[in-house]
Amino acid sequence: MMDDTDQAINRGKKIVQETINVGADTAAALKEQTEQMSRIVNELDSIHFSIKKASQVVKEISRQVATDRCILAMLFLIVIGVIAIIIVKIVNPNNKDISDIPGLAPPVNRKLLWDLRN
């Protein structure tokens, strides 16, 4: 009976030692996974910062595009105005009086100060 008890105690000691070894391996794996999670969190923070920066760049580019479109619209209106003036001159080449050009106000007759003395 004593031998059976000694064998049971030895088996218990082996089980305890195996449990300690498994616990140590588990603790090492857990530490490694914790470090890996920390690296992943750092990478996610870096990615979030990059996305935020990229979003600001996209907003800036879209503002520049909107400004460019406004400038192009103004240039288009100027070109249309110049073409309209050219067409009016082609249609009526002898037109020297600005009051004959459709859409424009008649000129104002002003007298200069030195003309008033005469």
DAPE-V351805 format. One record per helix or strand of 3 or more residues. SS is the DSSP state (H for helix, E for strand). FROM is the first residue (numbers start at 0). TO is the last residue. Records with the same first field share a line. If there is no record, write none. Layout:
# DAPE-V351805
SS = FROM-TO / FROM-TO
This chain:
# DAPE-V351805
H = 1-90 / 97-99 / 112-115
